[in-house]
Amino acid sequence: ERTAYSPATILRFCKKLGYSGFAEFKYALRAELREKDGEVSTRSGREFTSGMMIDSLSSNVQATFKLIQEEQLNQAFQYLDSGCPIYLWSPDGLTSVASEYFEKLLLSIGRQEDYLIESVKMFEHILRNWPQKSLLILISTSGEHPTTIRLGKIAKVNGIPILAISPYTSNEVADLADINFRFFTDQRENLGAEFTSRLPIFFVINTIVQCYLRCRRPEYGDAKGEPDAPSF
């Protein structure tokens, strides 16, 4: 309003910068400012508190929630409804826990053909000999993991649909995906090891399954007295 530019102009500007829209740009900017503020605090000697970390994690989850779109969920629900085989890539490290968690949630809602694959060679063989309509799920904290990208490219060449959960920043895994859920998190290391929080990833996984139950199978949540899924 102040600059007399239309929303369409702002949206084109954000997409030129590599973001999906204004919301993603806004939260990316906020995360960058928060990171810079943390660096200033460290240099100035301001004492770190657990509340600062809790606030950061909370902000990431809230920002992630606002990036989830109903259209994405409906696309994912079509594959869940179809009963087609779903293959989840389980890379080494902490992300494998999220992949395993997703698989167990899918099994808990009655899906039988869900497969967690940990062997790269086995997964490449499956992708190159895809027997029928299926879905490949890729989860990546950075969106740039070489093995995950390679598997995604093989899937793309063979016409296999991909559902990805990747960071809000522009990344190759997101570019390969047919359905891409983005999340906010701060990339961190501890003693040289990657130590980025997976909390927003678990939130996305939970949102997909909980919304599916509420929209497609409402008897699941109501009968067990489970909390409401996020509304859109």
Disulfide bonds with the S-S distance in Angstrom:
none
